[in-house]
Amino acid sequence: MAEIWAVILAAGKSTRMKSDRPKVLYDVCGRPMLSYVLDACRAAGAKKLLVVVGHGRELVMEAFRGQPDIEWVHQAEQRGTGHAVLVCRERLQGFAGHVLVLYGDGPCIKVSTLELLLRCHEETGAAATLLTAIWENPPAYGRIVRDDRGALAGIVEFRDSTPAQAAITEVNPGYYCFRAPDLLWALERLDNKNAKNEYYLTDTIGLLIRDGRRVEGLPGASPEEITAANSRAELLDVARVIHRRIVEFHLANGVTIVDPETTFIDGRATIGQDTVIRPLTVIGSAQIGRNCRIGPLTRVCDGASVPDGTQVGSFVEVGA
């Protein structure tokens, strides 16, 4: 497979969060949500991560300082998703490989799904491949428009859609893979003739199709994976998804979690086989050995190391 880079859009403000803090730095199970997107791209094979920052960029850059595969790109003025990728133009010049494009506030994407996207893109030789999701009664995502043969015909932003287009259940969550030269060609031809007067990345798909270049739409994402955190309520939804995955991972590896509803486990924690986690327990990015008993009413802090066979808890036993 050709070399893979990723462009991650992380310049947005926290308008609906009612906050001055950059949205991508909000905590999800102990980590900034941007970290999940970065790690997913790395695990899928991306060698370079171009992270587009704007609002509060110094805070974002400081949070990920010392990660050599990240190149920061400043979007001084937020003029749409297409413009956000366009500011990476100089970095992409001369690169002939594949470019993943994702949003930094979508931490629920799975590595296996990105691998599926990349595999489809490589095998079909497409100029662009986008991941789609089938969602009954979908929210305000862009709608996938297909022709009579089922081939991808374009994407219509929800606010620009007709009633018939708004009723389409196949949506665009914003996960793309482009051949770099085709991406740059399309970006140069974008305009902002739409309801928001912005440059939409989605319009690159129509441009490529009209030019006769192959574009694939792969319905491979679940609604859960495309859950983004644009408000504090949506942040809770995202955290529930990540929390459940963390719990399921440890259960599958021989850990007993008595009450997942009252247990918090950082996604970086390691827990040995046959360890039991009792209710009302918080585990940071710690290392816990095998055959331990943790909790109830216990906090294991970041960086802690709990040896095999240890019992840790805040409890009082009554009776013999």
C-alpha positions in Angstrom: 0.0 0.0 0.0 1.1 3.5 -0.7 2.3 5.7 2.2 -0.5 7.1 4.3 -0.8 10.6 5.9 -3.7 12.0 7.8 -5.2 15.5 8.0 -7.2 16.0 11.2 -9.5 19.0 11.5 -9.2 20.4 15.1 -9.6 24.2 14.7 -13.2 24.5 15.8 -14.5 26.6 18.7 -16.5 25.2 21.6 -19.5 27.3 20.7 -22.1 24.7 21.7 -20.0 23.7 24.7 -20.4 27.2 26.0 -16.7 27.3 26.6 -13.4 29.0 25.6 -11.5 25.7 25.9 -10.7 24.1 22.5 -13.3 21.4 21.9 -10.8 18.7 21.0 -9.2 18.9 24.4 -12.3 17.9 26.3 -11.7 14.8 28.4 -13.1 11.4 27.4 -12.3 8.6 29.8 -9.2 10.3 31.0 -7.8 11.6 27.7 -8.4 14.5 25.3 -10.8 13.3 22.6 -8.3 14.3 19.9 -5.9 11.7 21.2 -8.3 8.9 20.2 -8.4 10.2 16.6 -4.6 10.5 16.5 -4.1 7.0 17.8 -6.6 5.5 15.4 -4.8 7.1 12.4 -1.5 5.8 13.7 -2.8 2.3 14.2 -4.3 2.3 10.7 -0.8 3.1 9.3 -0.6 6.9 9.0 3.0 8.0 9.1 2.4 11.8 9.3 -0.4 13.6 11.1 -1.2 17.1 9.8 -3.4 18.6 12.6 -5.3 21.8 11.6 -5.6 24.1 14.6 -7.1 27.5 15.1 -9.0 28.5 18.3 -6.8 28.0 21.3 -4.1 26.4 19.2 -1.4 27.0 21.8 -3.3 24.9 24.3 -3.8 22.1 21.8 -0.2 22.1 20.7 1.1 22.1 24.3 -1.2 19.1 25.1 0.5 17.0 22.4 4.0 18.4 22.7 6.8 16.0 21.9 4.9 13.8 19.4 7.2 13.8 16.4 4.7 12.5 13.8 2.4 15.6 14.3 2.8 18.7 12.1 0.7 21.6 13.2 -1.1 23.7 10.5 -2.7 27.0 11.5 -6.1 27.9 10.1 -6.3 31.6 11.1 -9.9 32.1 9.9 -12.5 29.3 10.0 -14.0 29.4 6.5 -15.3 25.8 6.3 -14.0 22.2 6.1 -12.7 22.6 2.6 -10.7 25.7 3.6 -9.4 23.8 6.7 -7.8 21.1 4.4 -6.7 23.7 1.9 -4.4 25.3 4.4 -2.5 22.0 4.3 -1.8 22.5 0.6 1.9 23.3 1.0 2.5 20.3 3.2 0.8 18.0 0.7 2.6 19.3 -2.4 4.7 16.5 -3.9 3.1 13.8 -1.8 1.7 11.0 -4.0 0.2 8.7 -1.3 -3.1 8.4 0.4 -4.5 11.1 2.7 -7.0 10.3 5.4 -9.2 13.3 6.4 -11.0 13.1 9.8 -12.5 15.4 12.5 -10.8 15.8 15.8 -14.0 15.7 17.7 -15.0 12.1 16.5 -13.1 9.9 19.0 -15.4 6.8 18.5 -14.0 5.8 15.1 -12.5 2.3 15.2 -9.1 1.3 13.7 -10.7 -1.6 11.9 -13.1 0.8 10.1 -10.3 3.0 9.0 -8.4 -0.1 7.8 -11.5 -1.1 5.8 -11.7 2.4 4.3 -8.0 2.3 3.3 -8.3 -1.2 1.8 -11.3 -0.3 -0.3 -9.5 2.9 -1.5 -6.4 1.0 -2.4 -8.1 -2.0 -4.1 -10.4 0.2 -6.3 -7.8 2.7 -7.3 -10.2 5.5 -6.5 -9.3 9.2 -6.5 -11.4 9.4 -3.3 -13.2 7.0 -1.0 -15.6 8.1 1.7 -17.0 6.1 4.6 -20.8 6.4 4.9 -23.3 5.2 7.5 -26.8 4.0 7.3 -28.9 5.6 10.0 -32.7 5.5 10.4 -33.9 9.0 11.2 -30.4 10.5 11.0 -29.4 13.9 12.4 -28.2 16.8 10.3 -25.3 15.1 8.5 -24.7 15.5 4.8 -26.8 13.1 2.7 -25.3 10.6 0.3 -26.8 10.9 -3.2 -26.6 7.9 -5.5 -27.6 7.4 -9.1 -30.0 4.8 -10.5 -27.2 2.2 -10.6 -26.3 2.9 -7.0 -23.1 4.7 -7.8 -22.1 7.7 -5.7 -23.3 10.9 -7.4 -22.4 13.4 -4.6 -23.0 14.7 -1.1 -25.6 17.3 -0.2 -25.2 19.2 3.1 -28.3 18.9 5.2 -29.0 22.6 5.3 -28.8 22.8 1.5 -30.9 19.6 0.9 -34.4 19.3 -0.6 -37.1 17.5 1.5 -36.5 14.3 -0.6 -32.7 14.5 0.0 -33.2 15.1 3.7 -35.1 11.9 3.9 -32.1 9.9 2.7 -30.8 7.5 5.4 -27.3 7.1 4.1 -25.2 9.9 5.6 -21.7 11.3 5.4 -19.9 11.2 8.8 -16.8 12.9 7.5 -14.2 10.1 7.1 -12.4 10.3 3.8 -9.4 8.9 2.0 -8.0 10.7 -1.1 -5.1 10.2 -3.4 -3.1 13.4 -2.6 -2.8 14.8 -6.1 -6.6 14.3 -6.7 -7.3 16.0 -3.3 -5.2 19.1 -4.2 -6.8 19.3 -7.7 -10.3 19.4 -6.2 -9.4 21.8 -3.4 -8.2 24.4 -5.9 -11.6 24.4 -7.5 -13.8 24.8 -4.5 -16.2 27.8 -4.2 -18.4 29.0 -1.3 -21.8 29.3 -3.1 -23.9 27.7 -0.4 -26.1 28.6 2.5 -23.2 29.3 4.9 -20.8 30.9 2.4 -18.2 28.4 3.3 -15.9 26.1 1.4 -17.2 22.5 1.9 -14.8 19.6 1.8 -17.9 17.5 0.6 -17.9 19.5 -2.6 -14.6 18.0 -3.6 -16.5 14.7 -4.1 -18.8 16.2 -6.7 -15.9 17.9 -8.5 -14.0 14.6 -8.8 -17.1 12.8 -10.1 -17.9 15.5 -12.7 -14.3 15.3 -13.9 -14.7 11.6 -14.5 -12.5 10.4 -11.7 -13.5 7.4 -9.7 -15.1 8.0 -6.3 -16.3 5.2 -3.9 -18.8 5.5 -1.1 -18.3 2.7 1.4 -21.3 2.1 3.8 -19.0 0.7 6.6 -19.5 2.9 9.7 -22.0 2.3 12.4 -24.0 5.3 13.9 -22.1 4.7 17.2 -18.7 5.3 15.5 -19.7 8.6 13.9 -20.9 10.1 17.2 -19.2 13.4 17.6 -19.1 15.7 20.6 -20.4 19.2 19.7 -22.1 19.9 23.0 -21.7 18.7 26.6 -24.7 16.4 26.2 -23.1 14.8 23.2 -19.8 14.6 25.1 -21.6 12.3 27.6 -22.8 10.1 24.7 -19.2 9.8 23.4 -17.9 9.0 26.8 -20.5 6.2 27.2 -19.3 4.6 24.0 -15.6 4.8 24.9 -16.3 3.6 28.5 -18.2 0.6 27.3 -15.4 -0.4 24.9 -12.9 -0.1 27.7 -15.0 -2.3 30.0 -15.5 -4.9 27.2 -11.8 -5.0 26.5 -10.9 -5.8 30.1 -13.8 -8.3 30.4 -12.5 -10.1 27.3 -9.1 -10.3 28.9 -10.1 -12.0 32.1 -10.9 -9.1 34.4 -14.1 -9.1 36.5 -15.8 -5.7 36.7 -18.6 -6.1 39.3 -20.5 -2.9 38.4 -19.4 -1.1 35.2 -22.0 1.7 35.9 -20.0 2.9 39.0 -16.5 2.1 37.7 -14.3 4.5 35.8 -11.2 3.1 34.0 -8.8 5.2 32.0 -8.3 3.8 28.5 -4.5 3.6 29.1 -4.8 1.4 32.2 -3.5 -2.2 32.1 -5.2 -4.8 34.3 -4.0 -8.4 34.8 -6.0 -11.5 34.4 -8.3 -12.7 37.3 -8.3 -9.2 38.9 -11.6 -8.1 40.3 -12.7 -4.5 40.2 -15.4 -3.7 42.8 -18.0 -0.9 42.6 -17.3 2.8 43.1 -13.7 2.5 41.8 -11.7 5.0 39.7 -8.6 3.7 37.9 -6.3 6.1 36.2 -3.5 5.3 33.7 -2.2 2.7 36.1 -0.7 -0.8 35.9 -2.6 -3.4 37.9 -1.3 -6.9 38.2 -3.0 -10.3 38.1 -5.3 -11.7 40.9 -5.8 -8.3 42.5 -8.9 -7.1 44.4 -9.5 -3.4 43.8 -12.3 -1.5 45.6 -14.9 -0.7 46.6 -14.5 3.1 47.1 -11.0 3.2 45.7 -9.0 5.5 43.5 -5.9 4.2 41.7 -4.0 7.2 40.5 -2.2 7.9 37.2 1.1 6.2 37.1 0.5 3.8 40.0 1.7 0.2 39.9 -0.2 -2.4 41.8 1.7 -5.8 42.2 0.1 -9.2 41.6 -2.2 -10.4 44.3 -2.7 -7.0 46.0 -5.9 -6.0 47.7 -6.7 -2.3 47.7 -9.8 -0.7 49.0 -11.6 1.7 51.4 -13.9 -0.6 53.3 -14.9 -1.8 56.8 -15.7 -5.4 57.4 -18.3 -6.1 60.1 -18.6 -9.5 61.8 -16.3 -12.6 61.7 
